[in-house]
Amino acid sequence: MPEYKQLPEKISPQWYLLMKRLTKANETKAFKAIQKQCIASDQENNILPCELGDPLGAHWYTVTPRLIHQYKNRALLLTTGMCFSYCRYCFRRSYTAEREGFITEQELLDVCDYLRQHDEIEEILLSGGDPLTGTDDMLEHLFIKIREARPQIIIRLGTRAPVYAPERFTDEFITLCKNYRPLWIIPHINHPTEISAEFSPEVRDVLSKIVDSGIGIQTQTVLLQGVNDDVSVLKNLFHDLTVLGIRPGYLFQGDLAPGTSHFRVFLEKGVILYNELKKELSGLSTPVYAVDLPGGGGKINLLQLNSNLLDVSVDKTESAYRFTDKAGHTWEYPLET
């Protein structure tokens, strides 16, 4: 189990520029939502008993130092511990605080050996950290080796680069991504101001460029107190993404990472908010609302809490939802933290 380490503060020039534009326009509410995501707070020193250094239980599924194989048909590759900016709510903060460099050649060989031996893996998510902090040459070498091991595997690039560093998406890099399809870009976007034509035109241009290139793109968003825990904010975000030709993928409940309780929305409030949000959006614009069960239980669609569609049974106690699988393993997510 990783020990908790304080996450460094790092803010990209694009994020500073966004905050400056919002300040100049006196957009106080949007400024606070943007600032809170990247500016360190003393509240991060408030670590609750329920919070875990490894909130998703990744150590149970780690098969090489960089590869996590939790789900049968897909795996997660930790390409680096470096980021363009460090999100203060990061669930992998114990890893990114180490600021590990880009994957080494031997680590990559170990990953590719595992992929060759496990043809049930059909998708690989490149994450970290942010894989796009690596150079084009580093990423192309990574793509080549993965393609040699598994020619048709779907590569997913999980990144905050479109909103933190849109300049990273040069024409050369987009061509590189096109050359190694099937490849999807999975940007992490939390607030409509991050893709606003008025305040983030560079970001919007980059997202349009990705869509126009034919590269698949689907987003993920984290439900964050004081950032986007509002129906109108989320409605504007997901509708605007769809207008751009981008499919909203997941809206995630906050994970039990150390020092992040001031970001987490109470679970039952989140369910109510999401049910209201669904009334405002079409099916095309509505993401899946999900939580990763603490300690390695995997993703759960939170709209199935009170149905028989889950692979686990659910009991509600005074303080938590308790999930139990068929083998008797249990995981709890607190109602309030």
DOPALUM-921843 format. One record per residue (C-alpha): x, y, z; residue number from 1; residue in three letters. Coordinates in nm, 3 decimals, padded with zeros to 5 digits, always signed. Example, Ala and Ser with C-alpha at 12.3 -4.5 7.8 and 13.67 -1.06 7.14 Angstrom:
<recs>
X/Y/Z/i/aa
+01.230/-00.450/+00.780/1/ALA
+01.367/-00.106/+00.714/2/SER
</recs>
This chain:
<recs>
X/Y/Z/i/aa
+00.000/+00.000/+00.000/1/MET
+00.144/+00.342/-00.093/2/PRO
+00.198/+00.595/+00.184/3/GLU
+00.036/+00.934/+00.156/4/TYR
+00.265/+01.212/+00.034/5/LYS
+00.177/+01.576/-00.014/6/GLN
+00.096/+01.657/-00.374/7/LEU
+00.315/+01.936/-00.516/8/PRO
+00.158/+02.250/-00.656/9/GLU
+00.207/+02.310/-01.026/10/LYS
-00.012/+02.524/-01.250/11/ILE
+00.025/+02.542/-01.626/12/SER
+00.053/+02.872/-01.816/13/PRO
-00.283/+02.803/-01.986/14/GLN
-00.455/+02.764/-01.649/15/TRP
-00.300/+03.088/-01.522/16/TYR
-00.419/+03.259/-01.840/17/LEU
-00.772/+03.128/-01.787/18/LEU
-00.778/+03.259/-01.429/19/MET
-00.645/+03.596/-01.547/20/LYS
-00.918/+03.625/-01.811/21/ARG
-01.188/+03.535/-01.558/22/LEU
-01.053/+03.790/-01.309/23/THR
-01.049/+04.064/-01.573/24/LYS
-01.410/+03.982/-01.668/25/ALA
-01.514/+03.972/-01.300/26/ASN
-01.641/+03.617/-01.342/27/GLU
-01.604/+03.539/-00.971/28/THR
-01.796/+03.211/-00.954/29/LYS
-01.620/+03.057/-01.254/30/ALA
-01.283/+03.184/-01.125/31/PHE
-01.334/+03.008/-00.792/32/LYS
-01.427/+02.684/-00.973/33/ALA
-01.109/+02.701/-01.180/34/ILE
-00.883/+02.814/-00.895/35/GLN
-01.000/+02.545/-00.655/36/LYS
-00.895/+02.267/-00.892/37/GLN
-00.525/+02.356/-00.892/38/CYS
-00.441/+02.588/-00.599/39/ILE
-00.326/+02.400/-00.288/40/ALA
-00.539/+02.443/+00.025/41/SER
-00.482/+02.383/+00.395/42/ASP
-00.793/+02.162/+00.376/43/GLN
-00.573/+01.896/+00.213/44/GLU
-00.418/+01.840/+00.555/45/ASN
-00.754/+01.712/+00.681/46/ASN
-00.721/+01.338/+00.622/47/ILE
-01.023/+01.131/+00.722/48/LEU
-01.012/+00.771/+00.855/49/PRO
-01.202/+00.647/+00.548/50/CYS
-00.945/+00.794/+00.305/51/GLU
-00.686/+00.566/+00.147/52/LEU
-00.343/+00.614/-00.009/53/GLY
-00.457/+00.373/-00.281/54/ASP
-00.831/+00.447/-00.294/55/PRO
-00.901/+00.225/-00.596/56/LEU
-00.703/-00.072/-00.462/57/GLY
-00.473/-00.071/-00.765/58/ALA
-00.202/-00.266/-00.580/59/HIS
-00.425/-00.575/-00.589/60/TRP
-00.418/-00.574/-00.969/61/TYR
-00.064/-00.450/-01.043/62/THR
+00.104/-00.706/-01.272/63/VAL
+00.420/-00.511/-01.361/64/THR
+00.554/-00.194/-01.195/65/PRO
+00.361/+00.012/-01.451/66/ARG
+00.067/-00.208/-01.557/67/LEU
-00.262/-00.261/-01.374/68/ILE
-00.497/-00.534/-01.498/69/HIS
-00.822/-00.506/-01.301/70/GLN
-01.083/-00.565/-01.572/71/TYR
-01.070/-00.869/-01.798/72/LYS
-01.063/-00.691/-02.135/73/ASN
-00.861/-00.379/-02.052/74/ARG
-00.552/-00.267/-01.866/75/ALA
-00.411/+00.057/-01.732/76/LEU
-00.054/+00.171/-01.803/77/LEU
+00.107/+00.430/-01.574/78/LEU
+00.325/+00.603/-01.832/79/THR
+00.459/+00.874/-01.599/80/THR
+00.402/+01.052/-01.270/81/GLY
+00.440/+01.394/-01.428/82/MET
+00.150/+01.632/-01.502/83/CYS
+00.106/+01.972/-01.667/84/PHE
-00.078/+02.083/-01.352/85/SER
-00.155/+01.886/-01.037/86/TYR
-00.528/+01.857/-00.972/87/CYS
-00.585/+01.897/-00.600/88/ARG
-00.852/+01.622/-00.594/89/TYR
-00.627/+01.366/-00.770/90/CYS
-00.709/+01.009/-00.662/91/PHE
-00.362/+00.893/-00.767/92/ARG
-00.188/+01.166/-00.566/93/ARG
+00.034/+00.920/-00.378/94/SER
+00.178/+00.815/-00.716/95/TYR
+00.196/+01.155/-00.885/96/THR
+00.358/+01.306/-00.573/97/ALA
+00.658/+01.083/-00.650/98/GLU
+00.686/+01.249/-00.997/99/ARG
+00.812/+00.932/-01.160/100/GLU
+00.966/+00.983/-01.504/101/GLY
+00.842/+00.838/-01.830/102/PHE
+00.827/+00.459/-01.856/103/ILE
+01.171/+00.301/-01.907/104/THR
+01.258/+00.059/-02.185/105/GLU
+01.274/-00.240/-01.950/106/GLN
+00.942/-00.147/-01.791/107/GLU
+00.790/-00.120/-02.137/108/LEU
+00.930/-00.459/-02.240/109/LEU
+00.772/-00.614/-01.930/110/ASP
+00.437/-00.454/-02.019/111/VAL
+00.452/-00.578/-02.378/112/CYS
+00.542/-00.931/-02.268/113/ASP
+00.232/-00.932/-02.048/114/TYR
+00.013/-00.802/-02.331/115/LEU
+00.136/-01.080/-02.562/116/ARG
+00.046/-01.340/-02.302/117/GLN
-00.302/-01.200/-02.233/118/HIS
-00.498/-01.168/-02.554/119/ASP
-00.817/-01.108/-02.355/120/GLU
-00.693/-00.750/-02.310/121/ILE
-00.853/-00.554/-02.594/122/GLU
-00.792/-00.199/-02.468/123/GLU
-00.507/-00.024/-02.288/124/ILE
-00.551/+00.310/-02.113/125/LEU
-00.235/+00.520/-02.107/126/LEU
-00.248/+00.735/-01.796/127/SER
-00.024/+00.846/-01.512/128/GLY
+00.033/+01.136/-01.452/129/GLY
-00.027/+01.267/-01.797/130/ASP
+00.124/+01.069/-02.087/131/PRO
+00.135/+01.383/-02.301/132/LEU
+00.409/+01.529/-02.079/133/THR
+00.629/+01.287/-02.275/134/GLY
+00.771/+01.397/-02.610/135/THR
+00.636/+01.288/-02.947/136/ASP
+00.934/+01.055/-02.983/137/ASP
+00.866/+00.895/-02.644/138/MET
+00.500/+00.845/-02.725/139/LEU
+00.565/+00.711/-03.074/140/GLU
+00.811/+00.457/-02.932/141/HIS
+00.547/+00.357/-02.678/142/LEU
+00.283/+00.322/-02.951/143/PHE
+00.517/+00.118/-03.171/144/ILE
+00.599/-00.130/-02.895/145/LYS
+00.234/-00.170/-02.794/146/ILE
+00.133/-00.222/-03.158/147/ARG
+00.410/-00.480/-03.206/148/GLU
+00.281/-00.671/-02.903/149/ALA
-00.088/-00.635/-02.991/150/ARG
-00.158/-00.490/-03.339/151/PRO
-00.533/-00.432/-03.291/152/GLN
-00.547/-00.329/-02.927/153/ILE
-00.740/-00.004/-02.868/154/ILE
-00.515/+00.265/-02.722/155/ILE
-00.682/+00.522/-02.497/156/ARG
-00.489/+00.838/-02.404/157/LEU
-00.615/+00.974/-02.072/158/GLY
-00.507/+01.337/-02.047/159/THR
-00.575/+01.688/-01.918/160/ARG
-00.356/+01.837/-02.192/161/ALA
-00.640/+01.990/-02.398/162/PRO
-00.732/+02.221/-02.107/163/VAL
-00.393/+02.250/-01.933/164/TYR
-00.164/+02.266/-02.237/165/ALA
-00.354/+02.293/-02.566/166/PRO
-00.030/+02.386/-02.742/167/GLU
+00.072/+02.022/-02.697/168/ARG
-00.166/+01.927/-02.978/169/PHE
+00.050/+02.024/-03.271/170/THR
-00.036/+01.913/-03.622/171/ASP
+00.256/+01.668/-03.595/172/GLU
+00.122/+01.514/-03.276/173/PHE
-00.230/+01.476/-03.414/174/ILE
-00.087/+01.306/-03.724/175/THR
+00.111/+01.077/-03.494/176/LEU
-00.208/+00.975/-03.314/177/CYS
-00.388/+00.915/-03.643/178/LYS
-00.107/+00.682/-03.755/179/ASN
-00.159/+00.451/-03.456/180/TYR
-00.535/+00.406/-03.461/181/ARG
-00.742/+00.248/-03.319/182/PRO
-00.665/+00.524/-03.069/183/LEU
-00.898/+00.738/-02.860/184/TRP
-00.822/+01.056/-02.668/185/ILE
-00.995/+01.071/-02.329/186/ILE
-00.971/+01.429/-02.200/187/PRO
-01.059/+01.513/-01.841/188/HIS
-01.282/+01.825/-01.839/189/ILE
-01.476/+01.946/-01.535/190/ASN
-01.626/+02.289/-01.603/191/HIS
-01.781/+02.465/-01.905/192/PRO
-01.539/+02.757/-01.866/193/THR
-01.255/+02.517/-01.949/194/GLU
-01.392/+02.489/-02.305/195/ILE
-01.553/+02.833/-02.332/196/SER
-01.524/+03.017/-02.664/197/ALA
-01.485/+03.342/-02.467/198/GLU
-01.234/+03.236/-02.203/199/PHE
-01.066/+02.924/-02.347/200/SER
-01.064/+02.968/-02.726/201/PRO
-00.734/+02.778/-02.756/202/GLU
-00.887/+02.475/-02.586/203/VAL
-01.197/+02.486/-02.800/204/ARG
-00.986/+02.509/-03.116/205/ASP
-00.780/+02.206/-03.013/206/VAL
-01.088/+01.996/-02.934/207/LEU
-01.236/+02.085/-03.273/208/SER
-00.908/+01.995/-03.440/209/LYS
-00.910/+01.651/-03.274/210/ILE
-01.270/+01.591/-03.379/211/VAL
-01.198/+01.702/-03.736/212/ASP
-00.897/+01.468/-03.752/213/SER
-01.122/+01.163/-03.708/214/GLY
-00.956/+01.054/-03.384/215/ILE
-01.211/+00.919/-03.135/216/GLY
-01.268/+01.145/-02.834/217/ILE
-01.475/+01.089/-02.520/218/GLN
-01.451/+01.282/-02.195/219/THR
-01.452/+01.208/-01.827/220/GLN
-01.554/+01.450/-01.551/221/THR
-01.528/+01.436/-01.172/222/VAL
-01.817/+01.566/-00.963/223/LEU
-01.653/+01.827/-00.740/224/LEU
-01.798/+02.032/-00.456/225/GLN
-01.763/+02.403/-00.526/226/GLY
-01.663/+02.338/-00.888/227/VAL
-01.944/+02.168/-01.079/228/ASN
-02.194/+02.033/-00.824/229/ASP
-02.471/+02.224/-00.996/230/ASP
-02.720/+02.102/-01.256/231/VAL
-02.686/+02.408/-01.479/232/SER
-02.305/+02.393/-01.476/233/VAL
-02.298/+02.026/-01.571/234/LEU
-02.576/+02.069/-01.827/235/LYS
-02.380/+02.348/-01.998/236/ASN
-02.061/+02.141/-01.996/237/LEU
-02.208/+01.823/-02.141/238/PHE
-02.425/+01.999/-02.396/239/HIS
-02.132/+02.208/-02.515/240/ASP
-01.912/+01.901/-02.550/241/LEU
-02.178/+01.735/-02.763/242/THR
-02.205/+02.048/-02.979/243/VAL
-01.831/+02.011/-03.042/244/LEU
-01.885/+01.649/-03.148/245/GLY
-01.744/+01.500/-02.827/246/ILE
-01.922/+01.224/-02.637/247/ARG
-01.942/+01.279/-02.258/248/PRO
-01.834/+00.945/-02.113/249/GLY
-01.825/+00.935/-01.732/250/TYR
-01.923/+01.162/-01.447/251/LEU
-01.729/+01.020/-01.153/252/PHE
-01.814/+01.043/-00.786/253/GLN
-01.504/+01.160/-00.597/254/GLY
-01.269/+00.888/-00.474/255/ASP
-01.157/+00.852/-00.112/256/LEU
-00.812/+01.000/-00.171/257/ALA
-00.634/+01.155/+00.130/258/PRO
-00.710/+01.520/+00.194/259/GLY
-00.987/+01.551/-00.065/260/THR
-01.304/+01.552/+00.148/261/SER
-01.363/+01.922/+00.069/262/HIS
-01.407/+01.820/-00.296/263/PHE
-01.641/+01.525/-00.247/264/ARG
-02.012/+01.567/-00.298/265/VAL
-02.225/+01.360/-00.060/266/PHE
-02.321/+01.045/-00.246/267/LEU
-02.696/+01.080/-00.209/268/GLU
-02.681/+01.446/-00.313/269/LYS
-02.489/+01.335/-00.622/270/GLY
-02.759/+01.085/-00.716/271/VAL
-03.030/+01.350/-00.678/272/ILE
-02.827/+01.599/-00.882/273/LEU
-02.768/+01.345/-01.159/274/TYR
-03.136/+01.253/-01.180/275/ASN
-03.217/+01.623/-01.225/276/GLU
-02.939/+01.655/-01.483/277/LEU
-03.085/+01.373/-01.692/278/LYS
-03.403/+01.577/-01.734/279/LYS
-03.200/+01.859/-01.890/280/GLU
-03.000/+01.653/-02.140/281/LEU
-03.063/+01.411/-02.423/282/SER
-02.927/+01.058/-02.400/283/GLY
-02.650/+01.160/-02.639/284/LEU
-02.525/+01.428/-02.399/285/SER
-02.565/+01.235/-02.073/286/THR
-02.258/+01.062/-01.922/287/PRO
-02.267/+00.756/-01.698/288/VAL
-02.259/+00.850/-01.329/289/TYR
-02.019/+00.607/-01.161/290/ALA
-01.801/+00.546/-00.859/291/VAL
-01.491/+00.332/-00.820/292/ASP
-01.551/+00.128/-00.507/293/LEU
-01.282/+00.188/-00.244/294/PRO
-01.017/-00.081/-00.216/295/GLY
-01.051/-00.239/-00.558/296/GLY
-01.420/-00.313/-00.607/297/GLY
-01.429/-00.158/-00.954/298/GLY
-01.670/+00.081/-01.124/299/LYS
-02.037/+00.087/-01.029/300/ILE
-02.310/+00.272/-01.218/301/ASN
-02.470/+00.472/-00.939/302/LEU
-02.811/+00.477/-01.103/303/LEU
-02.829/+00.104/-01.041/304/GLN
-02.796/+00.136/-00.663/305/LEU
-03.156/+00.037/-00.600/306/ASN
-03.195/-00.217/-00.879/307/SER
-03.102/-00.579/-00.937/308/ASN
-02.875/-00.495/-01.233/309/LEU
-02.549/-00.477/-01.039/310/LEU
-02.307/-00.768/-01.017/311/ASP
-02.294/-00.697/-00.643/312/VAL
-02.566/-00.666/-00.382/313/SER
-02.614/-00.332/-00.206/314/VAL
-02.714/-00.255/+00.152/315/ASP
-02.751/+00.091/+00.295/316/LYS
-02.634/+00.147/+00.651/317/THR
-02.662/+00.466/+00.855/318/GLU
-02.324/+00.583/+00.728/319/SER
-02.249/+00.408/+00.398/320/ALA
-02.354/+00.202/+00.103/321/TYR
-02.214/-00.151/+00.144/322/ARG
-02.148/-00.349/-00.174/323/PHE
-02.105/-00.728/-00.154/324/THR
-02.000/-00.952/-00.443/325/ASP
-02.088/-01.318/-00.492/326/LYS
-01.767/-01.429/-00.319/327/ALA
-01.858/-01.233/-00.008/328/GLY
-01.610/-00.948/-00.054/329/HIS
-01.744/-00.614/+00.068/330/THR
-01.667/-00.251/-00.006/331/TRP
-01.815/+00.058/+00.152/332/GLU
-01.857/+00.411/+00.024/333/TYR
-01.962/+00.660/+00.293/334/PRO
-02.283/+00.857/+00.252/335/LEU
-02.114/+01.166/+00.392/336/GLU
-01.742/+01.248/+00.422/337/THR
</recs>
